[in-house]
């Protein structure tokens, strides 16, 4: 699963705006589905931004504090943008890592 797919699945599972909730009441009419209210796109963008920032901060911490101290070939990441570029590059080169 790619990074974009993962973020989309997280947002879809968290908000679930377009999913239908089935209720089985043992009747033969087709009115047994209820639409959930849809979330605003602003909330989805805000959630994905917070998710991306948390992933970048955790990734930079793990890279600098764990990987650089365990291996001798890694240098510390100078900024979050370097880590974002590395994540995007790996996502483009190997889109189905999971």
N, C-alpha and C positions, 0 to 999 in steps of 0.2 A: 504494500500500500504506500502510495506516495505521501509526501508531507501535506499537499493540498487535499488529497483524499481523506487523510486522517483528520485534518482540521474540519473538513466538511462533515464527516461522520460524527465528530464530537459535537459540533453545533447542531446537527440534525437530531442526535439523541438527546441533547440537553434541552433544546427548545421544542422539537417535535411539532412544529407548526402546521405541517400539511398532512399529518397522519390522521387516519380515521380511527375512532374508537368503536369497536364492534360490541354490541350488546345483544346477547341471544335471549330472546324472551318466548321462544316456541310459537311464533306466529308466522304466517306466510306473507306478510306484507314486506315491502322493501324499504321501510323507514326505520330500520334498526341500526343505522350508522349515524353517529353524531360527530360533526366537525369540531375540532378544537380551535380556539381562537388563534390566529396567526400572530407571530411576534413581528415587531417592527424591524426592518433591515438595519436600522441604527443600532439596535441591541445586538444583532448578529455581528456586525462589524466591530462593535466595542468588545464583545466577547472574544472574537478571533484575535484582535489586537492584544488584549490582555494575555491570552493564551500564548501568542507568539513571543511576547516580551518575557513571560515566565520561562518558556523553553529556552530562549537565548541566554537568559541570565543563568539558569541551571547548567546549560551546556558549557558556557564560558567558565563557570566555577569548576565543573568536573574536568574540563580540559586543562585549566591552569593548575589546579590543586592536586589532581590525581594523575592524569596522563603524563604531564610534564615531569612529575616527580618519580614516576615508575619507569618510564622509558627515557632513553638518552637522545632520541632522534626528534622529539617534539619540542617546539618552541612555544612559549606562552602566546595566547591570542591577545593582540593589542586592543581590539575593540569588538563590540557586538556585531558590527557590520562584516568583519572578517568571518565570523562564525555563520552569519546569515548567508554569506556568499558560499561558504563551504557546504552548508546544508542544501542550498539550491543547486550547486554543482553536482553533489552526490545524488540528488533527486533527479537531475537530468540524465546522468550517466547510468544510474541503476534505479529505474522507477519502481521496481517490484522487489524491494529488499526484504519485506516482511513475508 
